[in-house]
Amino acid sequence: MDEEPTAGGLGSRERGILALERRGFSGPGAKERVIREELGLSPVRYYQLLNALLDDPRALAHDPVTVNRLRRVRERRRAER
């Protein structure tokens, strides 16, 4: 995927990560398979990039519903530890 940023500043990889998070997955391993096939990333790297995106104001501006949902999930998991 190219890394040309849009007017909002997100590259295609970042937009692809957010788009993937909007999708539902049917079973165990399905999401990881899509991460590898569509984005060409290992699941570990994907989640590193996703976590960084959740703190990026450009990502919030691009897809506030998804980013805010994922921030809530992240905070809930941190609170459970």
Phi, psi and omega per residue, in radians:
M1 nan 2.510 3.116
D2 -1.361 2.812 -3.104
E3 -1.959 0.400 3.113
E4 -1.179 2.085 3.114
P5 -1.256 2.627 3.053
T6 -1.503 -3.072 3.102
A7 -1.013 -0.569 3.117
G8 -1.357 -0.185 3.065
G9 1.725 -0.120 3.132
L10 -1.545 2.393 3.066
G11 -1.391 3.023 -3.108
S12 -1.118 -0.604 3.123
R13 -1.121 -0.771 3.125
E14 -1.117 -0.732 3.093
R15 -1.120 -0.654 3.102
G16 -1.132 -0.679 3.103
I17 -1.102 -0.816 3.134
L18 -1.131 -0.670 3.119
A19 -1.129 -0.698 3.128
L20 -1.121 -0.634 -3.140
E21 -1.205 -0.333 3.086
R22 -1.393 -0.255 -3.071
R23 -1.529 2.757 3.022
G24 -1.760 2.694 -3.120
F25 -2.232 2.502 -2.921
S26 -1.484 -0.338 -3.093
G27 -2.917 3.120 -3.137
P28 -1.103 2.335 3.125
G29 1.511 -0.236 -3.100
A30 -1.124 -0.779 -3.120
K31 -1.141 -0.755 -3.136
E32 -1.095 -0.660 3.091
R33 -1.100 -0.759 3.126
V34 -1.138 -0.694 3.110
I35 -0.996 -0.806 -3.127
R36 -1.200 -0.808 -3.028
E37 -1.278 -0.778 -3.030
E38 -1.554 -0.592 -3.087
L39 -1.841 -0.263 3.141
G40 1.177 0.533 -3.118
L41 -2.083 2.685 2.957
S42 -1.317 2.654 3.104
P43 -0.993 -0.644 3.131
V44 -1.083 -0.821 -3.139
R45 -1.134 -0.689 3.109
Y46 -0.982 -0.862 -3.096
Y47 -1.217 -0.512 3.024
Q48 -1.111 -0.829 3.141
L49 -1.138 -0.718 3.127
L50 -1.074 -0.793 -3.137
N51 -1.058 -0.718 3.093
A52 -1.142 -0.677 3.133
L53 -1.075 -0.599 -3.106
L54 -1.119 -0.361 3.108
D55 -1.738 0.048 -3.080
D56 -1.643 2.077 3.141
P57 -1.054 -0.461 3.099
R58 -1.159 -0.662 3.108
A59 -1.168 -0.708 3.108
L60 -1.083 -0.721 3.119
A61 -1.177 -0.620 -3.099
H62 -1.258 -0.742 -3.051
D63 -2.582 1.297 -3.044
P64 -1.091 -0.611 -3.109
V65 -1.122 -0.869 -3.127
T66 -1.143 -0.810 -3.101
V67 -1.109 -0.777 3.133
N68 -1.149 -0.663 3.086
R69 -1.076 -0.811 -3.123
L70 -1.194 -0.588 3.058
R71 -1.102 -0.719 3.113
R72 -1.105 -0.751 3.117
V73 -1.074 -0.794 -3.133
R74 -1.066 -0.782 3.141
E75 -1.137 -0.692 3.116
R76 -1.088 -0.741 3.130
R77 -1.164 -0.675 3.101
R78 -1.128 -0.685 -3.128
A79 -1.171 -0.496 -3.135
E80 -1.321 -0.316 -3.105
R81 -1.347 nan nan
